[in-house]
Amino acid sequence: MVTARQYAEVMWATDTASKALGMQLDDVGPGSARVSMRVREDMVNGWEICHGGLIATLADSTFAVACNSHGVVTVASGFQVDFLEPARLGDLLVAEAREIALRGRSGVYDVTVRRDDTVIAEFRGRSRSLGKEIVP
């Protein structure tokens, strides 16, 4: 039997964008995932805080792992992100995704990005399955 982690690792193996940002795949389960990223010097903006687009990218990558954990190629159909606190150079950000609903080919996932116990951002992603099986 193929596990959620095995499905996720197929996608993660060629996810050069996430790897280039130093993201680590920490945990995967059916409809869930945890990914971490350390804020580097090249990730801060002119105000010396982590660029919001990179925080959204961390959440999006975590969302992608969670929605592909069922063994079917799935992509984002849209997302919304709310930034609640800044992240700074050296912070370890941890994103946790959880499946809220999965109906047919469509899904809804929430991702919380934290630094320790502080919530940095809340992300809601909508997914669409392409109907193609992931082969580990």
N, C-alpha and C positions, 0 to 999 in steps of 0.2 A: 504494500500500500504506500502510495506517495504521500509525503507530508506537506503541510503548508510551507515549511521552511525550504523544502526541495523545490517547490514551484517558485518561491520568491528568489531563490539563488540562481535560477535560470535567467531571470530578468536582471538581477543585480550584477551578474557576471559581466555583462556588457554595458552597464550603466556608467559610462565614462564621466558624465556630468556630475553625478553624486560622488564618485571617487575623486574627481578633481577638486571637489570642495572638502575632501577629507571625511566624508560621512562614513559611519560604521553601522552595519546592520547588526543590532543587538539582540533582537528577539522577533519571532514571527509565530503567529497562530492563525487558525481559521478566522479571517476577517479582522485581524489585529496585527500591529507591528510596533516596534520601537527602534528608532534610529537616532544616533547622536552625531554631533558636529561641534568641534572646538572653533570659536571665533578667532580667526587669524588676522594679522595686520592688513592683508590685502582684502579683507571683508568689511572694513570700517569705512564709513563715509566721511564727508567733510566736517561733521559734528562729532567725530570719533565714537560713533555708535555703529553697531552692525547694520548694514544696509538691509532695509525691509524686504527687498526682493530675494535676498539670500535666506532670510528666515522663512519666507513663503516657499522657497525652493526646498528647504529641509522638510517642511510640512508636506509639500507635494510629493516628495520622494517617499516619505513614510506612508502617505495615502496610497501611492502606487503599489508599494509592497503589500499593504493590507488587502487592497481590492484584487490583486493578482494571486492571492494565497489560496484561492479556490480552484486553481488549475485551468482557468480560461483567460486568454489574453483580454485584458481590460484596460481602458484608457479613461482619462478625465474628460468629462463633458463640460466641466466648469467648476469654479471654486470661489469662495469668499474668505478673506482673512481679516481679522481684527488684531491690531497691535496694541498691547496693553502696557507693556514696559519695554524699555530699551535693553538691548544686549550689548555688551562691551568686549573689547579685546581681551582674549583669554578665557571668556566664559565658555563653559561646556553646556551646550544646549541639547536637551533630550526631547524628542518628539514621540508622542504615543498616539497611535491611531486605533479607532474602534469602529466597527461596523454598526451603523444605526438601523439601516433597512436595506434589504436586497430583494427586489421584486423583478422576476424575469431577467432582462438584460441590464436593468438599471439599479444603481446602489447609491446610498448616502453614507458618508463616513465623516466622523469628527476627529480632528487631530488637535491635541494640546501640546504646545511647545513650552518647556520649562527650563529655568536655570535653578537648580536645587528645588526649593519649594515655591519659587516665584513663577507665576504664569506670565510668559512673555507674549504669547499669541494664541488665538483660537482660530481654527481653520475648519471650514465645512466644504467637503468635496463631493461632487456628483460624478458617478462613474457610468460607463457604458461598456458592456461586454461586446467583443467583436465576434464571439462564437467560435473562436479557434482554440483548440486545446493546447496547453503548455506541455511540452514533452521534455522531461528531465533527462 
